[in-house]
Amino acid sequence: MIGFLYRYGCNAWRILRDDEEGIGTLELVLIVAVLIAIVLVFREEIIGFLRTLMEKVENKSNEVFD
């Protein structure tokens, strides 16, 4: 019984290892995970940059409409 389970497990692992169909999905998930990690690490800098950018846009739009 244990030998059967071992062979079944080895065959299942071999099939999963050799199956390349899910590689694109895995790559996409890893890219998204890295981007989320970068955003979390640099959250304050990103927020500061966006605030500065929006202030500049607001100042320029006030100049145009005044």
ZIFEN-V59143 format. One record per backbone hydrogen bond with DSSP energy under -0.5 kcal/mol. NH is the residue of the N-H (numbers start at 0). CO is the residue of the C=O. If there is no record, write none. Layout:
BEGIN
((NH & CO) (NH & CO))
END
This chain:
BEGIN
((4 & 0) (5 & 1) (6 & 2) (7 & 3) (8 & 4) (9 & 5) (10 & 6) (11 & 7) (12 & 8) (13 & 9) (14 & 10) (15 & 11) (16 & 12) (17 & 13) (18 & 14) (19 & 17) (22 & 19) (25 & 21) (26 & 22) (27 & 23) (28 & 24) (29 & 25) (30 & 26) (31 & 27) (32 & 28) (33 & 29) (34 & 30) (35 & 31) (36 & 32) (37 & 33) (38 & 34) (39 & 35) (40 & 36) (41 & 37) (42 & 39) (45 & 41) (46 & 42) (47 & 43) (48 & 44) (49 & 45) (50 & 46) (51 & 47) (52 & 48) (53 & 49) (54 & 50) (55 & 51) (56 & 52) (57 & 53) (58 & 54) (59 & 55) (60 & 56) (61 & 57) (62 & 58) (63 & 59) (64 & 60) (65 & 61))
END
